[in-house]
Amino acid sequence: MKKIAVAVSILLATSFQGAIASGESIGSLSHIHSVRALGDQILLGTHEGLYQYLDEKTVKRISPERFDVMGLAISDKGIFASGHPGPGSKLPEPVGVLFSSDRGATWKKLALTGQVDFHTLETMGDEIYGADSGSGQLMYSSNGGKSWAKRGTNSYTDIAPDPKGKGSVLGVKDGKLYRSADAFKSSAIVKTSFQVDSIDWIKGSLIASSGSVLYSSSNSGTSWKKLATLPMSIGAITQSSQLIALVMGGAIYSSSNGGKSFKKYSFK
């Protein structure tokens, strides 16, 4: 599941403004930074904390720990997050990298405590990529966050690590796709017939969005086929082994058949 960058964060924040419902509503969230698929659920990283998205008007708080979840990434080991402490929180400023092994119920400090605020956060296996909003640095860990290396000023708006190869990763910059085989020590452009807005990569599925069109690739991004054409522009994409989900027109739509059809997401 997927997937987030500065441009995507703005789209998400504006997409959900004005939603009203009784109880816990999307309208009560001041800013939505990240949307991620976890199994058959959709998680939201927000200014008020981590929430489960239930439908276009309703959300459910997952963690009692209130912190501004700027970066959010999900792996088979658990959930990674970064951001700022909330009111009453004893977390440092910034929180660095936090980790949860219980689907967001509790968190522990993992790395770079008080040092980084990752707005872009991506993970695959033991690899983690983070873009720090303070320094502007792109950083990389090959050992689950134990140690980190700087990769220079970040220029990528979205990042998707390769599920098959360590150090292999795709990045989106200025609407173009780039491939690296050495964790962004170097990179080369990958020619595409479309402008790339967002990408997401899990085992067995690489997808990309361009305007209102969703594409898929079976050869690590060398070539693409049109998967679906949606009725309006896609704001963000994310996926798990169970679904593909996208933000569109103030709601989240999901597909359980590999992108052949989408319907408004509602968790049951």
C-alpha positions as CSV (number, residue, x, y, z in Angstrom):
1,M,0.0,0.0,0.0
2,K,0.6,3.6,-0.6
3,K,1.9,6.1,-0.4
4,I,3.3,10.9,-0.2
5,A,4.9,14.2,-1.1
6,V,4.5,17.9,-0.7
7,A,2.3,18.3,-3.8
8,V,0.2,15.3,-2.7
9,S,-0.2,16.7,0.8
10,I,-1.7,19.9,-0.6
11,L,-4.1,17.9,-2.8
12,L,-5.2,15.8,0.1
13,A,-5.7,18.7,2.4
14,T,-7.9,20.6,0.0
15,S,-9.7,17.5,-1.2
16,F,-11.3,16.7,2.2
17,Q,-12.1,20.3,3.3
18,G,-15.7,20.8,4.1
19,A,-16.8,17.2,4.8
20,I,-19.3,17.2,7.7
21,A,-20.6,14.3,9.7
22,S,-21.7,13.5,13.2
23,G,-19.2,12.1,15.6
24,E,-15.6,11.9,14.3
25,S,-15.8,13.5,10.9
26,I,-13.3,14.3,8.2
27,G,-14.4,17.9,8.6
28,S,-12.8,17.9,12.1
29,L,-9.4,17.2,10.7
30,S,-7.5,20.4,9.8
31,H,-5.0,18.8,7.5
32,I,-4.5,15.4,5.9
33,H,-0.9,14.7,4.9
34,S,-0.8,11.1,4.0
35,V,-3.1,8.3,2.7
36,R,-2.0,4.7,3.0
37,A,-3.5,1.3,2.4
38,L,-3.1,-1.4,5.1
39,G,-4.8,-4.7,4.2
40,D,-8.4,-3.7,3.5
41,Q,-8.1,-0.5,5.5
42,I,-7.2,3.1,4.6
43,L,-5.1,5.0,7.1
44,L,-4.8,8.8,7.2
45,G,-1.8,10.7,8.6
46,T,-3.2,14.0,9.8
47,H,-2.4,17.1,11.8
48,E,-4.4,15.6,14.7
49,G,-2.9,12.1,14.6
50,L,-3.4,8.7,12.9
51,Y,-6.9,7.9,11.7
52,Q,-8.7,5.1,9.9
53,Y,-10.8,6.3,7.0
54,L,-14.2,4.7,7.1
55,D,-16.1,6.6,4.4
56,E,-16.1,10.0,2.7
57,K,-17.4,11.7,5.9
58,T,-16.3,9.5,8.8
59,V,-12.9,8.7,10.4
60,K,-11.8,6.7,13.5
61,R,-8.9,7.6,15.7
62,I,-6.4,4.8,15.9
63,S,-3.8,5.9,18.4
64,P,-4.2,7.9,21.6
65,E,-0.8,9.4,20.9
66,R,-1.6,12.8,19.4
67,F,1.1,14.0,17.0
68,D,1.2,15.7,13.6
69,V,1.8,12.7,11.2
70,M,3.6,14.4,8.4
71,G,5.3,11.3,7.0
72,L,3.7,7.8,7.0
73,A,5.0,4.5,5.6
74,I,3.8,0.9,5.9
75,S,5.9,-2.2,5.6
76,D,5.4,-5.9,6.5
77,K,7.1,-5.2,9.8
78,G,4.8,-2.3,10.9
79,I,4.1,1.4,10.5
80,F,6.7,4.2,10.3
81,A,5.8,7.8,11.0
82,S,7.5,11.2,11.3
83,G,6.3,14.7,12.2
84,H,5.7,16.9,15.3
85,P,4.3,16.3,18.8
86,G,0.8,17.4,19.5
87,P,-0.8,19.1,22.6
88,G,0.1,17.3,25.7
89,S,2.6,14.9,24.0
90,K,5.9,14.1,25.6
91,L,7.5,13.4,22.2
92,P,10.4,15.5,21.2
93,E,10.3,18.3,18.5
94,P,10.5,17.0,15.8
95,V,9.7,13.4,16.6
96,G,12.2,11.9,14.2
97,V,11.2,8.4,13.1
98,L,8.6,6.5,15.1
99,F,7.6,2.9,14.7
100,S,4.5,0.9,15.6
101,S,4.3,-2.9,15.5
102,D,0.6,-2.9,16.5
103,R,-1.0,-1.1,13.6
104,G,-0.7,2.3,15.1
105,A,-2.0,1.7,18.6
106,T,1.3,2.5,20.3
107,W,4.6,4.0,19.1
108,K,8.3,3.9,20.0
109,K,11.1,6.2,19.1
110,L,13.2,4.5,16.4
111,A,15.7,7.0,15.0
112,L,16.8,10.6,14.5
113,T,14.8,11.8,17.5
114,G,14.7,15.6,17.7
115,Q,16.5,15.8,14.4
116,V,14.3,15.2,11.4
117,D,10.7,15.9,10.2
118,F,10.2,13.6,7.3
119,H,7.4,14.8,5.0
120,T,8.1,12.1,2.5
121,L,8.6,8.7,4.0
122,E,8.8,5.4,2.1
123,T,9.8,1.9,3.1
124,M,10.3,-1.5,1.6
125,G,11.8,-4.4,3.6
126,D,14.7,-2.9,5.7
127,E,15.0,0.1,3.5
128,I,13.6,3.5,4.4
129,Y,13.7,6.8,2.4
130,G,12.9,10.1,4.1
131,A,12.9,13.7,2.9
132,D,13.5,16.1,5.9
133,S,11.6,19.3,5.7
134,G,14.0,21.1,7.9
135,S,17.3,20.5,6.1
136,G,15.8,19.6,2.7
137,Q,17.9,16.5,2.8
138,L,17.0,13.1,1.2
139,M,18.1,10.4,3.6
140,Y,18.4,6.6,3.3
141,S,18.6,3.7,5.7
142,S,19.4,0.2,4.6
143,N,18.9,-1.4,8.0
144,G,15.5,-0.5,9.2
145,G,16.4,2.9,10.5
146,K,19.4,2.0,12.7
147,S,21.8,4.1,10.6
148,W,21.2,6.8,7.9
149,A,23.0,8.3,5.0
150,K,22.4,11.7,3.4
151,R,21.8,11.8,-0.4
152,G,21.8,15.5,-0.9
153,T,18.9,18.0,-1.3
154,N,15.7,16.2,-2.1
155,S,14.2,16.9,-5.5
156,Y,11.7,14.0,-5.7
157,T,8.0,14.5,-5.1
158,D,7.3,10.8,-4.8
159,I,9.5,7.7,-4.2
160,A,8.8,4.0,-4.7
161,P,11.4,1.4,-3.5
162,D,11.7,-1.7,-5.6
163,P,10.3,-4.8,-3.8
164,K,12.8,-7.0,-5.4
165,G,16.2,-5.3,-5.2
166,K,18.0,-3.5,-2.4
167,G,19.0,0.0,-3.4
168,S,16.7,-0.1,-6.5
169,V,14.2,2.7,-6.4
170,L,12.0,4.9,-8.6
171,G,11.5,8.6,-8.0
172,V,9.3,11.3,-9.6
173,K,10.8,14.7,-10.3
174,D,9.2,17.5,-12.4
175,G,6.7,15.0,-13.9
176,K,9.4,12.7,-15.0
177,L,10.3,9.2,-13.8
178,Y,13.9,8.4,-12.6
179,R,15.5,5.1,-11.7
180,S,18.3,4.5,-9.3
181,A,20.2,1.2,-8.6
182,D,22.2,2.7,-5.7
183,A,19.6,4.3,-3.4
184,F,19.8,7.7,-5.1
185,K,23.5,8.1,-5.1
186,S,22.9,8.4,-8.8
187,S,19.8,8.2,-11.1
188,A,18.8,8.2,-14.7
189,I,15.6,9.2,-16.4
190,V,13.1,6.6,-17.5
191,K,11.2,7.6,-20.6
192,T,7.4,7.6,-20.3
193,S,4.7,8.6,-22.7
194,F,2.9,10.5,-19.9
195,Q,3.7,12.9,-17.2
196,V,4.0,11.1,-13.9
197,D,2.2,12.5,-10.9
198,S,2.5,9.7,-8.3
199,I,3.8,6.2,-8.1
200,D,3.3,3.2,-5.7
201,W,5.1,-0.1,-5.7
202,I,4.4,-3.3,-3.8
203,K,5.3,-6.9,-4.6
204,G,3.6,-7.8,-7.9
205,S,2.2,-4.3,-8.6
206,L,3.8,-1.1,-9.8
207,I,1.3,1.7,-10.6
208,A,1.5,5.4,-11.5
209,S,-1.0,8.2,-12.0
210,S,-1.1,10.9,-14.6
211,G,-4.0,13.3,-14.4
212,S,-7.1,11.1,-14.4
213,V,-5.4,8.0,-15.8
214,L,-3.9,5.2,-13.8
215,Y,-1.1,3.1,-15.4
216,S,0.5,-0.2,-14.4
217,S,3.9,-1.7,-15.3
218,S,5.0,-5.3,-15.2
219,N,8.7,-4.6,-16.0
220,S,9.8,-2.2,-13.3
221,G,8.7,0.9,-15.2
222,T,10.3,0.2,-18.5
223,S,6.9,0.2,-20.2
224,W,3.4,0.9,-19.1
225,K,-0.2,0.1,-19.9
226,K,-3.3,2.1,-19.2
227,L,-5.1,0.5,-16.2
228,A,-8.1,2.8,-15.8
229,T,-9.4,6.2,-16.8
230,L,-11.2,8.0,-13.9
231,P,-13.8,10.7,-14.2
232,M,-11.5,13.4,-12.6
233,S,-7.9,14.1,-11.7
234,I,-6.3,11.6,-9.2
235,G,-4.9,13.3,-6.1
236,A,-2.9,10.4,-4.6
237,I,-2.5,6.6,-5.0
238,T,-1.8,3.8,-2.5
239,Q,-2.2,0.1,-2.5
240,S,-1.9,-3.1,-0.5
241,S,-2.1,-6.7,-1.5
242,Q,-5.9,-6.4,-1.1
243,L,-6.8,-3.2,-2.8
244,I,-5.7,-0.2,-4.9
245,A,-7.0,3.1,-3.6
246,L,-7.0,6.7,-4.9
247,V,-8.0,10.1,-3.7
248,M,-10.5,11.7,-6.1
249,G,-12.9,14.6,-5.7
250,G,-13.0,14.7,-1.9
251,A,-13.4,10.9,-1.4
252,I,-11.3,7.8,-1.6
253,Y,-12.1,5.2,-4.2
254,S,-10.9,1.6,-4.1
255,S,-10.5,-1.4,-6.4
256,S,-10.3,-5.0,-5.3
257,N,-9.8,-6.4,-8.8
258,G,-6.5,-4.9,-9.7
259,G,-7.8,-1.6,-11.0
260,K,-10.4,-2.9,-13.4
261,S,-13.2,-1.0,-11.6
262,F,-13.4,1.4,-8.7
263,K,-16.1,2.3,-6.2
264,K,-16.3,4.8,-3.4
265,Y,-14.5,3.3,-0.4
266,S,-16.5,2.4,2.6
267,F,-14.9,0.2,5.3
268,K,-17.2,-2.6,6.6
